[in-house]
Amino acid sequence: MGSTPTALTRGDKKRIQRAAHSLKGSAEIFGASRVVAAARRIELAGKHGKVDEASEMMPELRKQVSLLQSAPAAAAQLRMP
């Protein structure tokens, strides 16, 4: 999630937008639609200067990133005999 939490702490609208945009682009490469959607909402909130709204969306983004990160391990366990 890179610098998104730091940007939120600082209230840096442009950095929020850029960080969420970068994460969104990376997630799109992997087809992680839920991460993309969460990052897009934060990106738009940053674009419109809604720092508090972006901050409120972080738990959902964290949850979706965590699920994405745990997916390979879960898939590997499914293949174990």
N, CA, C and O atoms as a CHARMM CRD file, in Angstrom:
* protein
*
  324
    1    1 MET  N      0.82200  -1.18200   0.00000 PROA 1      0.00000
    2    1 MET  CA     0.00000   0.00000   0.00000 PROA 1      0.00000
    3    1 MET  C      0.86700   1.24700   0.00000 PROA 1      0.00000
    4    1 MET  O      0.38400   2.37400  -0.11300 PROA 1      0.00000
    5    2 GLY  N      2.14000   1.01100   0.12800 PROA 2      0.00000
    6    2 GLY  CA     3.09400   2.08700  -0.07600 PROA 2      0.00000
    7    2 GLY  C      2.89000   3.29800   0.80600 PROA 2      0.00000
    8    2 GLY  O      2.79900   3.18300   2.02800 PROA 2      0.00000
    9    3 SER  N      2.82000   4.44800   0.18600 PROA 3      0.00000
   10    3 SER  CA     2.79400   5.70500   0.92500 PROA 3      0.00000
   11    3 SER  C      1.39100   6.22600   1.19900 PROA 3      0.00000
   12    3 SER  O      1.24800   7.34400   1.69200 PROA 3      0.00000
   13    4 THR  N      0.35700   5.46000   0.89800 PROA 4      0.00000
   14    4 THR  CA    -1.00200   5.93200   1.13100 PROA 4      0.00000
   15    4 THR  C     -1.24900   6.26800   2.60100 PROA 4      0.00000
   16    4 THR  O     -1.73900   7.36100   2.88700 PROA 4      0.00000
   17    5 PRO  N     -0.92800   5.36700   3.55700 PROA 5      0.00000
   18    5 PRO  CA    -1.16600   5.72900   4.96100 PROA 5      0.00000
   19    5 PRO  C     -0.40000   6.97400   5.40800 PROA 5      0.00000
   20    5 PRO  O     -0.93300   7.78400   6.16600 PROA 5      0.00000
   21    6 THR  N      0.83400   7.13600   4.95000 PROA 6      0.00000
   22    6 THR  CA     1.62600   8.31700   5.30300 PROA 6      0.00000
   23    6 THR  C      0.97700   9.57500   4.74700 PROA 6      0.00000
   24    6 THR  O      0.88900  10.59200   5.43500 PROA 6      0.00000
   25    7 ALA  N      0.52800   9.50200   3.51100 PROA 7      0.00000
   26    7 ALA  CA    -0.12900  10.66100   2.89600 PROA 7      0.00000
   27    7 ALA  C     -1.39700  11.02500   3.64900 PROA 7      0.00000
   28    7 ALA  O     -1.69900  12.20500   3.82200 PROA 7      0.00000
   29    8 LEU  N     -2.14100  10.02000   4.09800 PROA 8      0.00000
   30    8 LEU  CA    -3.35400  10.28900   4.86300 PROA 8      0.00000
   31    8 LEU  C     -3.02300  10.97200   6.18300 PROA 8      0.00000
   32    8 LEU  O     -3.69400  11.92500   6.57900 PROA 8      0.00000
   33    9 THR  N     -1.99600  10.48900   6.85700 PROA 9      0.00000
   34    9 THR  CA    -1.59000  11.07800   8.13300 PROA 9      0.00000
   35    9 THR  C     -1.21300  12.54000   7.95900 PROA 9      0.00000
   36    9 THR  O     -1.50400  13.37300   8.81700 PROA 9      0.00000
   37   10 ARG  N     -0.57500  12.83900   6.86100 PROA 10     0.00000
   38   10 ARG  CA    -0.13300  14.21500   6.59900 PROA 10     0.00000
   39   10 ARG  C     -1.22900  15.07900   5.97300 PROA 10     0.00000
   40   10 ARG  O     -1.08900  16.30000   5.89200 PROA 10     0.00000
   41   11 GLY  N     -2.32200  14.44500   5.53000 PROA 11     0.00000
   42   11 GLY  CA    -3.39000  15.20100   4.88400 PROA 11     0.00000
   43   11 GLY  C     -3.00300  15.70500   3.50400 PROA 11     0.00000
   44   11 GLY  O     -3.55200  16.69600   3.02200 PROA 11     0.00000
   45   12 ASP  N     -2.06100  15.02500   2.87100 PROA 12     0.00000
   46   12 ASP  CA    -1.53300  15.42600   1.56000 PROA 12     0.00000
   47   12 ASP  C     -2.43300  14.86900   0.44900 PROA 12     0.00000
   48   12 ASP  O     -2.28200  13.72000   0.03500 PROA 12     0.00000
   49   13 LYS  N     -3.35600  15.68700  -0.01900 PROA 13     0.00000
   50   13 LYS  CA    -4.35300  15.25600  -1.00200 PROA 13     0.00000
   51   13 LYS  C     -3.72900  14.72200  -2.28800 PROA 13     0.00000
   52   13 LYS  O     -4.15400  13.69300  -2.81200 PROA 13     0.00000
   53   14 LYS  N     -2.72800  15.42000  -2.78700 PROA 14     0.00000
   54   14 LYS  CA    -2.10300  14.98000  -4.04100 PROA 14     0.00000
   55   14 LYS  C     -1.37900  13.65300  -3.87700 PROA 14     0.00000
   56   14 LYS  O     -1.44100  12.78800  -4.75100 PROA 14     0.00000
   57   15 ARG  N     -0.69300  13.50000  -2.75400 PROA 15     0.00000
   58   15 ARG  CA     0.02600  12.24900  -2.50500 PROA 15     0.00000
   59   15 ARG  C     -0.95100  11.09100  -2.29000 PROA 15     0.00000
   60   15 ARG  O     -0.68600   9.96800  -2.72000 PROA 15     0.00000
   61   16 ILE  N     -2.07200  11.35900  -1.63200 PROA 16     0.00000
   62   16 ILE  CA    -3.11000  10.34000  -1.46500 PROA 16     0.00000
   63   16 ILE  C     -3.56600   9.86800  -2.83300 PROA 16     0.00000
   64   16 ILE  O     -3.64500   8.66900  -3.10100 PROA 16     0.00000
   65   17 GLN  N     -3.86100  10.81800  -3.68100 PROA 17     0.00000
   66   17 GLN  CA    -4.34000  10.48400  -5.02700 PROA 17     0.00000
   67   17 GLN  C     -3.29900   9.68700  -5.80200 PROA 17     0.00000
   68   17 GLN  O     -3.63100   8.67500  -6.41800 PROA 17     0.00000
   69   18 ARG  N     -2.05300  10.12700  -5.77800 PROA 18     0.00000
   70   18 ARG  CA    -0.98900   9.43600  -6.52500 PROA 18     0.00000
   71   18 ARG  C     -0.73200   8.03100  -5.99000 PROA 18     0.00000
   72   18 ARG  O     -0.59200   7.08500  -6.76500 PROA 18     0.00000
   73   19 ALA  N     -0.66800   7.89300  -4.66100 PROA 19     0.00000
   74   19 ALA  CA    -0.38600   6.58900  -4.06900 PROA 19     0.00000
   75   19 ALA  C     -1.51200   5.60400  -4.36800 PROA 19     0.00000
   76   19 ALA  O     -1.25800   4.45200  -4.72000 PROA 19     0.00000
   77   20 ALA  N     -2.74700   6.05700  -4.22900 PROA 20     0.00000
   78   20 ALA  CA    -3.89000   5.18100  -4.51100 PROA 20     0.00000
   79   20 ALA  C     -3.93300   4.83900  -5.99700 PROA 20     0.00000
   80   20 ALA  O     -4.26900   3.71300  -6.36600 PROA 20     0.00000
   81   21 HSD  N     -3.59800   5.79700  -6.84300 PROA 21     0.00000
   82   21 HSD  CA    -3.56600   5.55100  -8.29000 PROA 21     0.00000
   83   21 HSD  C     -2.51600   4.49000  -8.64000 PROA 21     0.00000
   84   21 HSD  O     -2.77300   3.59900  -9.45100 PROA 21     0.00000
   85   22 SER  N     -1.35000   4.58900  -8.03300 PROA 22     0.00000
   86   22 SER  CA    -0.28500   3.60500  -8.29000 PROA 22     0.00000
   87   22 SER  C     -0.70000   2.21400  -7.83000 PROA 22     0.00000
   88   22 SER  O     -0.48800   1.23100  -8.54000 PROA 22     0.00000
   89   23 LEU  N     -1.28500   2.13300  -6.65400 PROA 23     0.00000
   90   23 LEU  CA    -1.74600   0.83800  -6.14900 PROA 23     0.00000
   91   23 LEU  C     -2.83500   0.27600  -7.05200 PROA 23     0.00000
   92   23 LEU  O     -2.84800  -0.91700  -7.35200 PROA 23     0.00000
   93   24 LYS  N     -3.73600   1.13200  -7.47800 PROA 24     0.00000
   94   24 LYS  CA    -4.81700   0.71000  -8.37700 PROA 24     0.00000
   95   24 LYS  C     -4.24000   0.11200  -9.65900 PROA 24     0.00000
   96   24 LYS  O     -4.69600  -0.93600 -10.11600 PROA 24     0.00000
   97   25 GLY  N     -3.24900   0.76700 -10.23300 PROA 25     0.00000
   98   25 GLY  CA    -2.63300   0.27200 -11.45300 PROA 25     0.00000
   99   25 GLY  C     -1.95200  -1.07600 -11.25500 PROA 25     0.00000
  100   25 GLY  O     -2.05600  -1.96300 -12.10200 PROA 25     0.00000
  101   26 SER  N     -1.26300  -1.22000 -10.14500 PROA 26     0.00000
  102   26 SER  CA    -0.60700  -2.49900  -9.85100 PROA 26     0.00000
  103   26 SER  C     -1.63400  -3.60900  -9.66300 PROA 26     0.00000
  104   26 SER  O     -1.45400  -4.72300 -10.15600 PROA 26     0.00000
  105   27 ALA  N     -2.69400  -3.30400  -8.95900 PROA 27     0.00000
  106   27 ALA  CA    -3.73900  -4.30800  -8.71100 PROA 27     0.00000
  107   27 ALA  C     -4.43000  -4.71400 -10.00400 PROA 27     0.00000
  108   27 ALA  O     -4.82700  -5.86800 -10.16400 PROA 27     0.00000
  109   28 GLU  N     -4.57600  -3.77400 -10.92300 PROA 28     0.00000
  110   28 GLU  CA    -5.20500  -4.08800 -12.21200 PROA 28     0.00000
  111   28 GLU  C     -4.40600  -5.12600 -12.98500 PROA 28     0.00000
  112   28 GLU  O     -4.98300  -5.96500 -13.67800 PROA 28     0.00000
  113   29 ILE  N     -3.09400  -5.07700 -12.87300 PROA 29     0.00000
  114   29 ILE  CA    -2.23700  -6.04500 -13.56800 PROA 29     0.00000
  115   29 ILE  C     -2.57400  -7.46100 -13.13400 PROA 29     0.00000
  116   29 ILE  O     -2.54000  -8.38800 -13.94300 PROA 29     0.00000
  117   30 PHE  N     -2.90000  -7.62900 -11.85100 PROA 30     0.00000
  118   30 PHE  CA    -3.20300  -8.95200 -11.30700 PROA 30     0.00000
  119   30 PHE  C     -4.68600  -9.28900 -11.34300 PROA 30     0.00000
  120   30 PHE  O     -5.08800 -10.36300 -10.89700 PROA 30     0.00000
  121   31 GLY  N     -5.49300  -8.39300 -11.86300 PROA 31     0.00000
  122   31 GLY  CA    -6.92500  -8.64700 -11.92400 PROA 31     0.00000
  123   31 GLY  C     -7.58600  -8.62600 -10.55100 PROA 31     0.00000
  124   31 GLY  O     -8.61300  -9.27200 -10.34200 PROA 31     0.00000
  125   32 ALA  N     -7.00800  -7.89300  -9.62800 PROA 32     0.00000
  126   32 ALA  CA    -7.52900  -7.81700  -8.25900 PROA 32     0.00000
  127   32 ALA  C     -8.60000  -6.71800  -8.19100 PROA 32     0.00000
  128   32 ALA  O     -8.34800  -5.61100  -7.71500 PROA 32     0.00000
  129   33 SER  N     -9.77800  -7.05000  -8.67300 PROA 33     0.00000
  130   33 SER  CA   -10.82800  -6.04200  -8.84800 PROA 33     0.00000
  131   33 SER  C    -11.26500  -5.37700  -7.54600 PROA 33     0.00000
  132   33 SER  O    -11.62700  -4.20000  -7.55000 PROA 33     0.00000
  133   34 ARG  N    -11.23800  -6.09900  -6.45000 PROA 34     0.00000
  134   34 ARG  CA   -11.66200  -5.49400  -5.18200 PROA 34     0.00000
  135   34 ARG  C    -10.63200  -4.49200  -4.65800 PROA 34     0.00000
  136   34 ARG  O    -10.99200  -3.46500  -4.08400 PROA 34     0.00000
  137   35 VAL  N     -9.36700  -4.79700  -4.85800 PROA 35     0.00000
  138   35 VAL  CA    -8.31600  -3.84300  -4.48600 PROA 35     0.00000
  139   35 VAL  C     -8.41200  -2.62500  -5.39600 PROA 35     0.00000
  140   35 VAL  O     -8.29000  -1.48900  -4.93800 PROA 35     0.00000
  141   36 VAL  N     -8.63200  -2.86600  -6.67900 PROA 36     0.00000
  142   36 VAL  CA    -8.77600  -1.76800  -7.64500 PROA 36     0.00000
  143   36 VAL  C     -9.91700  -0.84900  -7.22200 PROA 36     0.00000
  144   36 VAL  O     -9.75900   0.37200  -7.19900 PROA 36     0.00000
  145   37 ALA  N    -11.05600  -1.42800  -6.88900 PROA 37     0.00000
  146   37 ALA  CA   -12.22600  -0.62600  -6.51000 PROA 37     0.00000
  147   37 ALA  C    -11.96400   0.19300  -5.24800 PROA 37     0.00000
  148   37 ALA  O    -12.31600   1.37100  -5.18300 PROA 37     0.00000
  149   38 ALA  N    -11.34900  -0.43100  -4.25200 PROA 38     0.00000
  150   38 ALA  CA   -11.05300   0.27900  -3.00200 PROA 38     0.00000
  151   38 ALA  C    -10.04300   1.40200  -3.24900 PROA 38     0.00000
  152   38 ALA  O    -10.21100   2.50900  -2.73800 PROA 38     0.00000
  153   39 ALA  N     -9.01000   1.12400  -4.02000 PROA 39     0.00000
  154   39 ALA  CA    -7.99900   2.14300  -4.32800 PROA 39     0.00000
  155   39 ALA  C     -8.60300   3.27200  -5.15300 PROA 39     0.00000
  156   39 ALA  O     -8.25800   4.43700  -4.95700 PROA 39     0.00000
  157   40 ARG  N     -9.49700   2.93700  -6.06800 PROA 40     0.00000
  158   40 ARG  CA   -10.14200   3.96000  -6.89800 PROA 40     0.00000
  159   40 ARG  C    -10.95000   4.92400  -6.02500 PROA 40     0.00000
  160   40 ARG  O    -10.91900   6.13500  -6.24100 PROA 40     0.00000
  161   41 ARG  N    -11.66700   4.38600  -5.04600 PROA 41     0.00000
  162   41 ARG  CA   -12.45300   5.25700  -4.16500 PROA 41     0.00000
  163   41 ARG  C    -11.54500   6.20200  -3.38100 PROA 41     0.00000
  164   41 ARG  O    -11.87200   7.37600  -3.20900 PROA 41     0.00000
  165   42 ILE  N    -10.41100   5.69600  -2.90900 PROA 42     0.00000
  166   42 ILE  CA    -9.47100   6.54600  -2.17100 PROA 42     0.00000
  167   42 ILE  C     -8.83900   7.56800  -3.10600 PROA 42     0.00000
  168   42 ILE  O     -8.65300   8.72700  -2.73800 PROA 42     0.00000
  169   43 GLU  N     -8.51100   7.13300  -4.30900 PROA 43     0.00000
  170   43 GLU  CA    -7.93100   8.05400  -5.29900 PROA 43     0.00000
  171   43 GLU  C     -8.87800   9.22400  -5.56600 PROA 43     0.00000
  172   43 GLU  O     -8.45500  10.38000  -5.59000 PROA 43     0.00000
  173   44 LEU  N    -10.14600   8.92000  -5.76500 PROA 44     0.00000
  174   44 LEU  CA   -11.12500   9.97700  -6.05100 PROA 44     0.00000
  175   44 LEU  C    -11.33700  10.88100  -4.84200 PROA 44     0.00000
  176   44 LEU  O    -11.49400  12.09300  -4.99000 PROA 44     0.00000
  177   45 ALA  N    -11.34400  10.29900  -3.65600 PROA 45     0.00000
  178   45 ALA  CA   -11.47300  11.12100  -2.45000 PROA 45     0.00000
  179   45 ALA  C    -10.29400  12.07900  -2.34700 PROA 45     0.00000
  180   45 ALA  O    -10.47300  13.25500  -2.02800 PROA 45     0.00000
  181   46 GLY  N     -9.09000  11.58200  -2.61600 PROA 46     0.00000
  182   46 GLY  CA    -7.91100  12.45000  -2.59900 PROA 46     0.00000
  183   46 GLY  C     -7.99900  13.54000  -3.64200 PROA 46     0.00000
  184   46 GLY  O     -7.65600  14.69200  -3.37900 PROA 46     0.00000
  185   47 LYS  N     -8.45800  13.17700  -4.81800 PROA 47     0.00000
  186   47 LYS  CA    -8.59400  14.13800  -5.91800 PROA 47     0.00000
  187   47 LYS  C     -9.52700  15.27900  -5.53900 PROA 47     0.00000
  188   47 LYS  O     -9.30700  16.42800  -5.92400 PROA 47     0.00000
  189   48 HSD  N    -10.56700  14.95300  -4.78400 PROA 48     0.00000
  190   48 HSD  CA   -11.56400  15.96000  -4.40200 PROA 48     0.00000
  191   48 HSD  C    -11.29900  16.57100  -3.02600 PROA 48     0.00000
  192   48 HSD  O    -12.13800  17.29200  -2.48700 PROA 48     0.00000
  193   49 GLY  N    -10.12000  16.27400  -2.46100 PROA 49     0.00000
  194   49 GLY  CA    -9.72400  16.87800  -1.20700 PROA 49     0.00000
  195   49 GLY  C    -10.43300  16.32400   0.01200 PROA 49     0.00000
  196   49 GLY  O    -10.45200  16.96900   1.06000 PROA 49     0.00000
  197   50 LYS  N    -11.01100  15.15300  -0.10200 PROA 50     0.00000
  198   50 LYS  CA   -11.76400  14.54500   1.00400 PROA 50     0.00000
  199   50 LYS  C    -10.86200  13.58400   1.77800 PROA 50     0.00000
  200   50 LYS  O    -11.00100  12.36500   1.68400 PROA 50     0.00000
  201   51 VAL  N     -9.94900  14.15300   2.53100 PROA 51     0.00000
  202   51 VAL  CA    -8.95700  13.37000   3.26300 PROA 51     0.00000
  203   51 VAL  C     -9.63100  12.47500   4.30200 PROA 51     0.00000
  204   51 VAL  O     -9.27000  11.30500   4.43200 PROA 51     0.00000
  205   52 ASP  N    -10.59200  13.00200   5.03200 PROA 52     0.00000
  206   52 ASP  CA   -11.28000  12.19700   6.04500 PROA 52     0.00000
  207   52 ASP  C    -11.99400  11.00700   5.41700 PROA 52     0.00000
  208   52 ASP  O    -11.96900   9.90200   5.95900 PROA 52     0.00000
  209   53 GLU  N    -12.62300  11.23700   4.28300 PROA 53     0.00000
  210   53 GLU  CA   -13.31300  10.15600   3.57700 PROA 53     0.00000
  211   53 GLU  C    -12.32000   9.09500   3.11200 PROA 53     0.00000
  212   53 GLU  O    -12.58000   7.89800   3.23200 PROA 53     0.00000
  213   54 ALA  N    -11.20500   9.53100   2.59100 PROA 54     0.00000
  214   54 ALA  CA   -10.16500   8.59400   2.15400 PROA 54     0.00000
  215   54 ALA  C     -9.66000   7.77400   3.33300 PROA 54     0.00000
  216   54 ALA  O     -9.44400   6.56800   3.21600 PROA 54     0.00000
  217   55 SER  N     -9.47800   8.43000   4.45400 PROA 55     0.00000
  218   55 SER  CA    -9.00300   7.74600   5.65700 PROA 55     0.00000
  219   55 SER  C    -10.00300   6.68600   6.11700 PROA 55     0.00000
  220   55 SER  O     -9.61000   5.60200   6.54600 PROA 55     0.00000
  221   56 GLU  N    -11.27400   6.99600   6.02700 PROA 56     0.00000
  222   56 GLU  CA   -12.31200   6.04600   6.42500 PROA 56     0.00000
  223   56 GLU  C    -12.34600   4.81100   5.52500 PROA 56     0.00000
  224   56 GLU  O    -12.83600   3.75800   5.93400 PROA 56     0.00000
  225   57 MET  N    -11.83300   4.93300   4.31900 PROA 57     0.00000
  226   57 MET  CA   -11.83900   3.82600   3.35900 PROA 57     0.00000
  227   57 MET  C    -10.61800   2.91300   3.50800 PROA 57     0.00000
  228   57 MET  O    -10.58500   1.82800   2.92800 PROA 57     0.00000
  229   58 MET  N     -9.63100   3.33700   4.26800 PROA 58     0.00000
  230   58 MET  CA    -8.40600   2.54800   4.39900 PROA 58     0.00000
  231   58 MET  C     -8.61100   1.15100   4.97300 PROA 58     0.00000
  232   58 MET  O     -7.96800   0.21300   4.50000 PROA 58     0.00000
  233   59 PRO  N     -9.47300   0.96800   5.96700 PROA 59     0.00000
  234   59 PRO  CA    -9.64900  -0.40300   6.47300 PROA 59     0.00000
  235   59 PRO  C    -10.10600  -1.38100   5.38300 PROA 59     0.00000
  236   59 PRO  O     -9.65800  -2.52700   5.35600 PROA 59     0.00000
  237   60 GLU  N    -10.97300  -0.94500   4.50600 PROA 60     0.00000
  238   60 GLU  CA   -11.42600  -1.82600   3.42200 PROA 60     0.00000
  239   60 GLU  C    -10.27900  -2.11600   2.46000 PROA 60     0.00000
  240   60 GLU  O    -10.12300  -3.25100   2.00900 PROA 60     0.00000
  241   61 LEU  N     -9.47900  -1.10900   2.14100 PROA 61     0.00000
  242   61 LEU  CA    -8.33500  -1.33100   1.26000 PROA 61     0.00000
  243   61 LEU  C     -7.35300  -2.29900   1.90900 PROA 61     0.00000
  244   61 LEU  O     -6.86800  -3.22400   1.25700 PROA 61     0.00000
  245   62 ARG  N     -7.06000  -2.09200   3.18300 PROA 62     0.00000
  246   62 ARG  CA    -6.15200  -2.99900   3.89200 PROA 62     0.00000
  247   62 ARG  C     -6.67600  -4.43100   3.86700 PROA 62     0.00000
  248   62 ARG  O     -5.91900  -5.37500   3.64200 PROA 62     0.00000
  249   63 LYS  N     -7.97100  -4.58200   4.09700 PROA 63     0.00000
  250   63 LYS  CA    -8.59200  -5.90900   4.08700 PROA 63     0.00000
  251   63 LYS  C     -8.43100  -6.56500   2.72000 PROA 63     0.00000
  252   63 LYS  O     -8.05000  -7.73300   2.63600 PROA 63     0.00000
  253   64 GLN  N     -8.71300  -5.83600   1.66200 PROA 64     0.00000
  254   64 GLN  CA    -8.63500  -6.40200   0.31600 PROA 64     0.00000
  255   64 GLN  C     -7.19400  -6.73200  -0.07100 PROA 64     0.00000
  256   64 GLN  O     -6.94800  -7.74900  -0.71900 PROA 64     0.00000
  257   65 VAL  N     -6.25100  -5.89500   0.31300 PROA 65     0.00000
  258   65 VAL  CA    -4.83800  -6.17600   0.03100 PROA 65     0.00000
  259   65 VAL  C     -4.39900  -7.41100   0.81300 PROA 65     0.00000
  260   65 VAL  O     -3.67600  -8.25400   0.28200 PROA 65     0.00000
  261   66 SER  N     -4.82300  -7.52200   2.05100 PROA 66     0.00000
  262   66 SER  CA    -4.47900  -8.68300   2.86500 PROA 66     0.00000
  263   66 SER  C     -5.02800  -9.97300   2.24900 PROA 66     0.00000
  264   66 SER  O     -4.33000 -10.98600   2.19300 PROA 66     0.00000
  265   67 LEU  N     -6.26400  -9.92900   1.79400 PROA 67     0.00000
  266   67 LEU  CA    -6.85300 -11.10200   1.13700 PROA 67     0.00000
  267   67 LEU  C     -6.07300 -11.46800  -0.11900 PROA 67     0.00000
  268   67 LEU  O     -5.84000 -12.64600  -0.38900 PROA 67     0.00000
  269   68 LEU  N     -5.67600 -10.47000  -0.87800 PROA 68     0.00000
  270   68 LEU  CA    -4.89600 -10.70700  -2.09500 PROA 68     0.00000
  271   68 LEU  C     -3.54700 -11.33300  -1.75000 PROA 68     0.00000
  272   68 LEU  O     -3.09900 -12.26000  -2.42500 PROA 68     0.00000
  273   69 GLN  N     -2.90300 -10.82600  -0.70300 PROA 69     0.00000
  274   69 GLN  CA    -1.59700 -11.34800  -0.31100 PROA 69     0.00000
  275   69 GLN  C     -1.68900 -12.77700   0.19500 PROA 69     0.00000
  276   69 GLN  O     -0.74700 -13.55000   0.02200 PROA 69     0.00000
  277   70 SER  N     -2.79000 -13.14200   0.80900 PROA 70     0.00000
  278   70 SER  CA    -2.92900 -14.49400   1.35200 PROA 70     0.00000
  279   70 SER  C     -3.43000 -15.49800   0.31200 PROA 70     0.00000
  280   70 SER  O     -3.41100 -16.70200   0.56900 PROA 70     0.00000
  281   71 ALA  N     -3.86600 -15.04000  -0.82900 PROA 71     0.00000
  282   71 ALA  CA    -4.41900 -15.93500  -1.85000 PROA 71     0.00000
  283   71 ALA  C     -3.42500 -16.99500  -2.33700 PROA 71     0.00000
  284   71 ALA  O     -3.81700 -18.15600  -2.45600 PROA 71     0.00000
  285   72 PRO  N     -2.16700 -16.66500  -2.62300 PROA 72     0.00000
  286   72 PRO  CA    -1.25400 -17.71400  -3.08600 PROA 72     0.00000
  287   72 PRO  C     -1.05800 -18.84200  -2.06700 PROA 72     0.00000
  288   72 PRO  O     -1.00600 -20.01400  -2.43900 PROA 72     0.00000
  289   73 ALA  N     -0.95200 -18.48900  -0.79100 PROA 73     0.00000
  290   73 ALA  CA    -0.77300 -19.52000   0.24300 PROA 73     0.00000
  291   73 ALA  C     -2.01200 -20.39200   0.35000 PROA 73     0.00000
  292   73 ALA  O     -1.90500 -21.60800   0.51100 PROA 73     0.00000
  293   74 ALA  N     -3.17800 -19.78500   0.26200 PROA 74     0.00000
  294   74 ALA  CA    -4.42300 -20.55200   0.32000 PROA 74     0.00000
  295   74 ALA  C     -4.53900 -21.48700  -0.87700 PROA 74     0.00000
  296   74 ALA  O     -4.97300 -22.63000  -0.73200 PROA 74     0.00000
  297   75 ALA  N     -4.16100 -21.01900  -2.03500 PROA 75     0.00000
  298   75 ALA  CA    -4.21800 -21.84800  -3.24200 PROA 75     0.00000
  299   75 ALA  C     -3.23000 -23.01300  -3.13900 PROA 75     0.00000
  300   75 ALA  O     -3.53200 -24.12700  -3.56600 PROA 75     0.00000
  301   76 ALA  N     -2.06600 -22.75600  -2.57800 PROA 76     0.00000
  302   76 ALA  CA    -1.06100 -23.81000  -2.43100 PROA 76     0.00000
  303   76 ALA  C     -1.57000 -24.90000  -1.48700 PROA 76     0.00000
  304   76 ALA  O     -1.31900 -26.08400  -1.71500 PROA 76     0.00000
  305   77 GLN  N     -2.26500 -24.51600  -0.45500 PROA 77     0.00000
  306   77 GLN  CA    -2.80500 -25.50900   0.49400 PROA 77     0.00000
  307   77 GLN  C     -3.87300 -26.36500  -0.15700 PROA 77     0.00000
  308   77 GLN  O     -4.01600 -27.53900   0.18500 PROA 77     0.00000
  309   78 LEU  N     -4.61200 -25.81100  -1.07200 PROA 78     0.00000
  310   78 LEU  CA    -5.64100 -26.56800  -1.77400 PROA 78     0.00000
  311   78 LEU  C     -5.01500 -27.66400  -2.63800 PROA 78     0.00000
  312   78 LEU  O     -5.62900 -28.70900  -2.85200 PROA 78     0.00000
  313   79 ARG  N     -3.82000 -27.43700  -3.12500 PROA 79     0.00000
  314   79 ARG  CA    -3.13500 -28.39900  -3.98500 PROA 79     0.00000
  315   79 ARG  C     -2.37900 -29.46400  -3.21900 PROA 79     0.00000
  316   79 ARG  O     -1.93300 -30.44300  -3.81600 PROA 79     0.00000
  317   80 MET  N     -2.22000 -29.30400  -1.91800 PROA 80     0.00000
  318   80 MET  CA    -1.45900 -30.27700  -1.12500 PROA 80     0.00000
  319   80 MET  C     -2.25300 -31.56800  -0.98800 PROA 80     0.00000
  320   80 MET  O     -3.47200 -31.54500  -0.81500 PROA 80     0.00000
  321   81 PRO  N     -1.54300 -32.70400  -1.06900 PROA 81     0.00000
  322   81 PRO  CA    -2.25300 -33.99500  -0.94200 PROA 81     0.00000
  323   81 PRO  C     -2.75200 -34.25600   0.45800 PROA 81     0.00000
  324   81 PRO  O     -3.36300 -35.29500   0.71200 PROA 81     0.00000
